[in-house]
Amino acid sequence: MATDGRATGKRDWFDYLPRRIRSIWKGQVLALVCLLVGFALRWALTPLLHYNGPFFTFFPAVLIAAVWGGPLAGFTTLAGGALLAAFFWLAPLFNFDVAEGLLPHLLGFLLVGGVVLVVAAVLRTLVERQHAAEERALLLAQEMRHRVRNLMGLVIAISHQTGRQARGLDDFLEQFGGRMEALSAALALEPEAATDTQAMDLDGLIARVLAPFGHDRCSLAGPVLPVAPPAASALALVLHELATNAVKYGALSVPEGRVEIGWRLTESRTEIEWREIGGPPVSEPSSRGFGSRLIQSAFARSQGEARIVYASSGVQCLIRF
């Protein structure tokens, strides 16, 4: 079975490459260093190569500068290498007079150097995509662990809540089974919303997500609004997390608690306000848990935002998308 290089302590080749391109000035400093190293190596090899292969040591310098310093650093190294090689190793020596055969050499070096820059750019793109995929996989693994812990706690909380309201074993089994079915449907909503091409009604989406948490204790108020699939998936994630916390620790964890959810359309954005009432006293936590980070990062920056307020009367959350 294949294992990840990090899990076994081994490093893949792309782990040695930088995750981000350096700033312009740092890139230019790197280009200068690469030029000096390439020039020093070529000068040291002069007794062996004489005036053959004037650009021999500048190709790796261009590649290193482009990969570690960015395209501008690579171009600077390419131009500097062409000038140094033309001055020291192309006839006529030690000047820039245009002599017969000089221009083809320079054009050939610049052409091959351009190919090196393209290769470096492709390599940078592949490395950035690989690192981005690793970060997404790590976030997904963290989210899955968090979801499993939350789901187990949620099932226990729903069973306690159902037990307080049930009039007997048969009534408990009926209510608990119905809520488990509703919970399963709510969990299936996110991938369904992500792949569905049709917009969903906001009130229907909210009602479906909240069904397993005691929808009779949640009041919904707002106009009929469609929600595009990408926003629907993120919104379902946020609402599910808020409802889970409300059942475990907040207003829905006590019989007298309730949740008010209202929404309105302002210009081109929809605003949803989640307000918990009648629950245990609330105080702002000293550190953010993964659930809070998940709520605040569910929407892409261009899509929307979710902001939690720990008011003394109950948790509040303002969602804009």
C-alpha positions in Angstrom: 0.0 0.0 0.0 1.3 3.4 -0.9 2.1 5.8 1.9 2.6 9.5 2.0 6.2 10.7 2.1 5.7 12.8 5.2 4.1 9.8 7.1 7.2 7.7 6.5 9.7 10.6 7.1 10.8 10.7 3.5 10.7 13.9 1.5 9.6 14.2 -2.2 11.6 16.3 -4.6 9.1 19.1 -4.6 9.5 19.5 -0.8 12.9 21.1 -1.4 11.4 23.8 -3.6 10.0 27.0 -2.1 6.2 27.2 -1.5 6.1 30.9 -2.5 8.1 33.1 -4.9 10.3 35.5 -3.1 9.8 39.3 -3.2 11.2 41.2 -6.1 14.2 42.5 -4.3 15.1 39.1 -2.8 14.6 37.6 -6.2 17.1 40.2 -7.7 19.6 39.4 -4.9 19.3 35.7 -5.7 19.7 36.5 -9.4 23.0 38.4 -8.6 24.2 35.5 -6.5 23.4 33.0 -9.3 25.2 35.2 -11.9 28.3 35.4 -9.7 28.4 31.7 -9.1 27.8 30.9 -12.8 30.6 33.4 -13.7 33.0 32.0 -11.1 32.5 28.4 -12.3 32.9 29.4 -16.0 36.1 31.4 -15.1 37.5 28.4 -13.2 36.7 26.1 -16.2 38.4 28.4 -18.7 41.7 26.4 -18.7 39.7 23.3 -19.7 37.1 24.8 -22.0 39.1 27.8 -23.2 36.6 29.9 -25.2 34.2 27.0 -26.0 30.8 26.7 -24.3 30.7 30.4 -23.1 27.2 29.9 -21.7 27.8 26.5 -20.1 27.5 27.4 -16.5 24.8 30.1 -16.9 21.9 27.7 -17.8 21.7 26.1 -14.3 22.0 29.6 -12.9 19.0 30.8 -14.9 17.0 27.7 -13.8 17.8 28.1 -10.1 17.0 31.9 -10.2 13.7 31.3 -12.0 12.5 28.5 -9.7 13.5 30.1 -6.4 13.3 33.8 -7.3 10.6 33.9 -9.8 10.3 34.8 -13.6 11.9 38.3 -13.1 14.9 36.9 -11.3 15.3 34.2 -14.1 15.1 36.9 -16.8 17.7 39.0 -15.0 20.1 36.1 -14.7 19.5 35.3 -18.4 20.3 38.8 -19.5 23.3 39.2 -17.2 24.7 35.8 -18.3 24.4 36.8 -21.9 26.4 40.1 -21.3 29.1 38.4 -19.2 29.6 35.6 -21.6 29.7 38.0 -24.6 32.2 40.2 -22.9 34.6 37.5 -21.5 34.3 34.5 -23.8 33.0 35.5 -27.2 35.2 37.1 -29.8 36.1 40.0 -29.9 37.1 39.5 -26.2 36.5 42.1 -23.5 34.2 44.4 -25.4 30.8 44.4 -26.9 31.6 45.1 -30.5 29.3 43.2 -32.9 31.6 40.7 -34.6 30.8 38.0 -37.1 29.3 35.0 -35.3 28.6 36.9 -32.1 24.9 37.5 -32.7 24.0 33.9 -33.5 25.6 32.8 -30.3 23.7 35.3 -28.2 20.4 34.5 -30.0 20.9 30.8 -29.4 21.7 31.4 -25.7 18.6 33.6 -25.3 16.4 31.1 -27.1 17.5 28.2 -25.0 17.4 30.4 -21.9 13.8 31.3 -22.7 13.0 27.6 -22.9 14.6 27.2 -19.5 12.4 30.0 -18.1 9.3 28.3 -19.5 10.3 25.0 -17.9 10.9 26.8 -14.6 7.5 28.4 -14.8 5.8 25.1 -15.4 7.7 23.6 -12.6 6.7 26.4 -10.3 3.0 25.9 -11.3 3.2 22.1 -10.6 4.8 22.7 -7.2 2.2 25.3 -6.2 -0.6 23.0 -7.2 0.9 20.2 -5.2 1.3 22.3 -2.1 -2.3 23.6 -2.5 -3.6 20.0 -2.8 -1.7 19.0 0.3 -3.1 21.9 2.3 -6.7 21.1 1.1 -6.2 17.4 2.0 -4.9 18.4 5.5 -7.9 20.7 6.0 -10.3 18.0 4.8 -8.8 15.5 7.2 -9.1 17.9 10.1 -12.7 18.7 9.1 -13.6 15.0 8.9 -12.2 14.3 12.4 -14.1 17.3 13.7 -17.3 16.2 12.0 -17.0 12.7 13.4 -16.5 14.0 17.0 -19.4 16.4 16.5 -21.6 13.8 15.0 -21.2 11.4 18.0 -21.8 14.3 20.4 -24.8 15.4 18.4 -26.4 11.9 18.4 -26.0 11.8 22.2 -27.5 15.3 22.6 -30.4 14.5 20.3 -31.1 11.3 22.2 -31.2 13.2 25.6 -33.4 15.9 24.1 -35.8 13.3 22.6 -35.8 11.4 25.9 -36.9 14.5 27.8 -39.8 15.0 25.4 -40.9 11.4 24.8 -44.0 9.9 26.5 -42.7 6.4 26.5 -40.3 4.0 24.8 -42.3 3.7 21.6 -42.7 7.4 21.3 -38.9 7.8 22.0 -38.0 5.3 19.2 -40.3 7.0 16.8 -39.0 10.5 17.4 -35.4 9.5 17.7 -35.6 7.4 14.4 -37.2 10.3 12.6 -34.6 12.8 13.8 -31.8 10.4 12.8 -33.3 10.2 9.3 -33.5 14.0 9.2 -29.9 14.3 10.3 -28.8 11.9 7.6 -30.7 14.0 5.0 -29.1 17.2 6.4 -25.6 15.7 6.2 -26.3 14.7 2.6 -27.4 18.2 1.7 -23.8 19.7 1.4 -22.5 17.4 -1.4 -26.0 17.5 -3.0 -25.9 21.3 -3.0 -22.3 21.4 -4.4 -23.3 19.3 -7.4 -26.8 20.5 -8.0 -27.1 23.0 -10.9 -30.5 24.4 -9.7 -30.8 27.2 -7.1 -32.5 26.2 -3.8 -35.0 28.2 -1.8 -33.3 29.6 1.3 -36.2 28.8 3.7 -36.3 25.2 2.5 -32.6 24.8 2.8 -32.6 26.2 6.4 -35.6 24.0 7.4 -34.0 20.9 6.0 -30.7 21.5 7.8 -32.4 22.3 11.1 -34.9 19.4 11.0 -33.0 16.9 13.1 -32.2 19.6 15.8 -35.7 20.4 16.8 -37.1 22.6 14.1 -40.2 23.4 16.2 -37.9 25.5 18.5 -36.5 27.5 15.6 -38.4 30.4 14.2 -37.7 31.4 10.5 -38.5 34.8 9.1 -37.6 36.2 5.7 -38.6 36.6 2.1 -38.4 33.8 -0.5 -34.9 33.9 -2.0 -33.0 31.5 -4.2 -29.5 30.3 -3.2 -26.9 29.3 -5.8 -25.4 25.8 -5.3 -21.9 26.9 -4.1 -23.3 29.3 -1.5 -25.9 26.7 -0.5 -23.2 24.2 0.3 -21.2 26.7 2.4 -24.4 27.9 4.1 -25.5 24.3 5.0 -22.1 23.8 6.5 -22.3 26.9 8.7 -25.9 26.3 9.8 -25.2 22.7 10.6 -22.2 23.7 12.8 -24.2 26.4 14.6 -27.1 24.0 15.2 -24.7 21.3 16.5 -23.2 23.7 19.0 -26.7 25.0 20.0 -27.8 21.4 20.8 -24.6 20.5 22.6 -24.0 23.7 24.6 -26.3 26.5 23.6 -30.0 27.4 23.5 -31.2 24.0 22.2 -29.5 22.1 25.0 -32.2 23.3 27.5 -36.0 22.9 27.1 -36.8 26.6 27.3 -34.2 27.7 24.7 -35.0 28.6 21.1 -33.3 30.0 18.0 -34.5 32.9 15.9 -33.3 33.0 12.3 -34.1 35.9 10.0 -32.8 37.0 6.7 -33.1 39.9 4.3 -31.8 41.0 0.9 -29.6 44.1 0.9 -28.6 45.3 -2.6 -26.9 42.2 -4.1 -26.2 40.4 -0.8 -28.2 38.2 1.5 -27.9 38.7 5.2 -28.9 36.0 7.7 -28.9 36.5 11.5 -28.7 33.5 13.8 -29.8 34.4 17.4 -30.0 32.0 20.3 -32.4 32.9 23.2 -33.0 31.3 26.6 -30.0 29.1 26.7 -27.2 28.8 29.3 -25.0 31.9 29.9 -22.5 32.5 27.1 -18.9 33.9 27.4 -16.4 34.3 24.6 -13.9 31.4 24.6 -10.2 32.2 25.2 -9.2 30.4 22.0 -11.0 29.6 18.7 -11.8 25.9 18.2 -11.8 24.2 14.8 -15.6 24.6 14.7 -15.4 28.4 14.9 -12.6 28.5 12.3 -14.7 26.2 10.1 -17.7 28.6 10.3 -15.6 31.6 9.5 -13.8 30.0 6.6 -16.8 28.1 5.0 -17.4 30.8 2.4 -14.7 31.8 -0.1 -13.7 35.4 0.3 -15.4 36.4 -2.8 -18.6 34.4 -1.9 -19.4 35.6 1.6 -18.6 35.6 5.3 -19.8 34.4 8.7 -19.1 36.2 11.9 -19.8 34.9 15.4 -20.7 37.1 18.4 -20.7 35.7 21.9 -23.4 37.9 23.5 -24.3 37.3 27.1 -27.9 36.5 26.1 -26.8 33.8 23.6 -24.6 33.1 20.6 -25.3 35.2 17.5 -24.0 34.8 14.0 -24.2 37.1 11.1 -23.9 35.5 7.7 -23.5 37.5 4.5 -23.3 36.0 1.0 
